[in-house]
Amino acid sequence: MTVHQTGTPAEWLAARLELLEAEKQLTRLGDEVSRRRQQLPWVRVDKDYRFETDEGTASLTDMFRGRSQLLIYQFMFGPDYTAGCPSCSAIADGFNGFAVHLANHDVTICAVSRAPLDKIQAYQRRMGWSFPWASSHGSDFNFDFGVAHTKEGWEAGAVKYNFREEDLRPATVDEKRSRDAFTASIVGTDWETYRREGPGMSAFALEEGTVYHTYSTYARGLDALWGMWQWLDRAPLGRNETGHWWHRHDEYDHQ
């Protein structure tokens, strides 16, 4: 027998109508936040970033693919990883499907990682994805846009992520062993190598031949872009998390 509160259809409807008002308030607040997001000042991008793509070497302008808006998901796949981050992979499962819709609305969505292109291509084939994915290996792009951290910053305990400085080093030997074991199991490396990359997304506009940086978000700011969470938030038990329960979509025992 369920331990959750139960009730009659009338009681459910009354509670649901009360919740609906809260949901409407949240929707209106979301609309206002989106408006403010679009009113952020645009910052001209003058650095000549270079990427390796399936079509060859590309500039940031080339990454727009003839459109005026560009959304880049900064996918955690470092040069020393053996596979892409499982969390980033779950996010990519979502946008792989709707990339075609954005492309037909003057928006290109793509991923960028520091892994060499051949590693990216092999992993993309494994996952069955078709969205554009470029390598920024050897470029400052991931560092400049807040998702890659230098060895010096790591050792100083002051990496810049999510608009503030953080110390991502394990606090104890046991914590380091635990994190090293975890990261070895998911991307084939240790915690430091893994976490010197971070997830994020950045938006850009192309106007009269000039590229502008318009928006970036990191950490929990990516929740809304991770479709799985939006569905779980509406399931009877919500996210119901116990540790790192999700995997790459080809690693579950049952589909």
N, C-alpha and C positions, 0 to 999 in steps of 0.2 A: 504494500500500500504506500502511496506517495506521502512524503513528509512535507511536501509543498502545500501552501494554502490552496484550498479548493473552494468553489462557489457555484452559484446558479448562473445560467446565461444572463439574467438581468444584472447580477452583481458584476459579472465579467464586463458587460457592456458599459456599466457606469464607470468602472475602473479604467476601461479602455478609452472612453471619452475624456476622462481626466488626463490620461497619458497623452492623448492626441493633442491637447492644448500645449503640453510641454514640448512635444515633437514639433508643433508649428512654430513655437518660439525659437527652438533650436534651428529650424529651417530659415527663419527670418534672420537670425543671428549669422548663420552661415552665408546668407546672401550679402549681408553687410560686410563680413570679413572678406568675401570674394571681391566686393567692390573696392575695399581698401587695398587689397592685394594688387588689383589692376591699376591703382593710382600710385603705386610706388614709383619713385623716379627711376628712369632708365639710365644705366651706366654704360658708356661707350667702351667696347672691347677693342683695344689697340694691339694687343699682343698677337703675334702670328702663330697660333697653335696649329700643329700638324697631327693628323690622325692617319692610321692605316685602316683601310676599309676593303670590302670585297672588290670594289672597283678601282682600288689603288690609293695613292696618297691624296688626302683631302684637307682642305682648310676648314675652319669653322663655318665660313660662308657656304662651302660646298655641302656641309652637313644638313643644310636646310632643304636640299634637294628641290630647289625651285619654288619653295613655299616661303611665306613671310614669318612663320612662327616655328620655333624649335623647342622641344622638350627633351632634355637629356636625363635618363636615369643613370646615375653613377653606380654601376654594378660592382659589388665587391668581388673582384677576381684579380688578385695580385699576380705579379710575374712568377712567384714561387708557389702559387696554389696548384694543386693537382685537379681541382674542379671548382666551379663557381659556388659562391655562398648559397646554402639552401634557402635562407630567408629571401635573399634577392631573387632566387629562382622562383619562389612562390609568387612574388610580386610580378615577375616577368611573365609567368603563366597567364596572368590577367591581361596585361597590356598587349601581349602577343595577339590576342584575339581582336582587340578594338583598334589596333594601329591603322587598319585600313579605313576605318571611319574617320579618324583624325586626319589622315592623309587627304581625304575628300572634303575636309573643312579647313584647308590651308594650314594644317599643323603637321609637322613631322615629329614623330616620337622615335627615339633611338636609345641605345645603351652605349656607354663608354666605360672601358676598364683598362687597367694598366698591364694586363697580361698580353703577351705577344699575340698577333692576329691568328696564327695557326692554332694556338690553344683555344682561343675564343671560337673559331670556326668548328673545331672538333666538338667542343661542348655544346655549341648551338645545334649541331647535327644530332647529338645525343638527345637533347631536349625536344627536338622537333619544332624549333621556333623559326620564324621567318622575318621578324623585325630587324631593321638595320642595327648592327653592333660594331662599333669601331674600337680599335686599340689606340690608347694614348701613350703607349710604351715609349719612354724617352722624352715625353713632353711634360711641361709644368701644369697642364690643365687640371688634373685631379688635385694637385697641391693648391693651386690658386683658388679653386672652387670648393675647398674645405673638406675633402674626403680622403686625402692621402696625407700621411704624416712622415716627417723625416726621422731618421735614426737619432739625430741630435735632440729633436723635440721629445721623442719617446724617452730617451735616457734622462732628460731633464724633468720629466713628469709634467710637461706643460704642452700637450698637443692641443691644437685649436680645432674644436669640433662643435657644431651647433651654436656658433656665435659666442663661445666662451672657451676658456682653457680648462682642460681636464687632465687628470693623471690616470691613465688606463692600465698602469702596471699592477699586477697582482700584489696584494698587501703582504701575503705570507708565502712560505715555501709550499705549503700544502695547497693553497689556492692556485699557485702557479702550476703545480703538477696536475691539478684538476682541470684547469683551463687548457694546458698543453695537450692533455689527453683528449679533451673535447674537440679542440680545433684539429688535432691530428686525424680524428675520426671523420671530420666533415670536409676539410679542404687539404689534408695531408701536410700540415705544417704546425708550427708552435703558435702560442697565443700572440707573441709580439709581432711575428710576421703577418699573422691573420689580421690583427687589430690595428696595424698601421694603415689599413684600408678602412673606409667607413662608407655606409650607404647615404645616398642623398639624391636630390633631383634639382636641376637648374633649368630655368626658362630663358629664352633669348628671342629677340625680335630683329628682323632684317628690314631696314628702311633706307631706301635710296643708296644701297650699297654699303651701309654701315651696320655693323652688328652691335646690339645692345644687350646687356645682361639685365633681366627684368625681375627675377625672383629665384630664390633657392630655399630649400627646406631639408631638414635632417631629422634623424631619430624618430620620436613619436609624431613629428610632422608628416611622416610618410604613412602613418596608419590609414589615412583616408584614401591613399593610393593602393593599398593592399586589400584587394577585393575580398579575400577570405575572411578578414576581420569583420567587414560590414555584414556579411551573411551570418557569421557566428554571433554577432551582437543581437541578432534577431531570432536565434535558436533558443529553445527552452532553457538550456543551461548556460547560455552565453559563451564566452571564450573558454571557460572551464579548463584553465591551463594548469598543467603539472609539468614543469620543466620544459625542455625543448622537445615538443612532441611531433612537430612536423618534419617532413623529409622532402627530398626532391620527388617529383611525381612518379619517377620510375623506380623508386626504392621502397615503396609500400608493399607489404606482403599481399594485400588484397586491394583491388581497384574498385 
